[in-house]
Amino acid sequence: MGKIDLNKLTYEEIEERYIKYKIPGYYKFKNAEQVKNVFGWDFRTIRGFKDLSDEDKKLAEHLICNYLNGFGIGGRHKQRPTGIKKEGTRQRFKVSFKDGYSYLYFCGSIG
């Protein structure tokens, strides 16, 4: 199967991908594997992710999925992370994206 350009799919076609990979309800991602299945990219391979401890990787995975879930299904694929860095003294991760960055706080809030 070739790489899919999600920018060229209709909303209904994107929705079908969520249904195909059994992401129920309001199409909320629970883990990185679901993101990989639907979008075709794995955010666990972004710059800095491998440098995190196993515990931090689990937390970052949860927070990134939560961040993506904050967008509608027609635009989530445009929020692809490119890097991550833990800022422990501030209790947050700095996650870089193509067009900037966001802070994902350990408590679940976004800044």
PyMOL commands that set and color helices and strands:
alter all, ss='L'
color gray80, all
select helices_A, chain A and resi 6-8+11-20+32-39+43-45+49-51+54-69+76-78+88-90
alter helices_A, ss='H'
color red, helices_A
select strands_A, chain A and resi 81-87+92-97+100-105
alter strands_A, ss='S'
color yellow, strands_A
deselect
rebuild
show_as cartoon
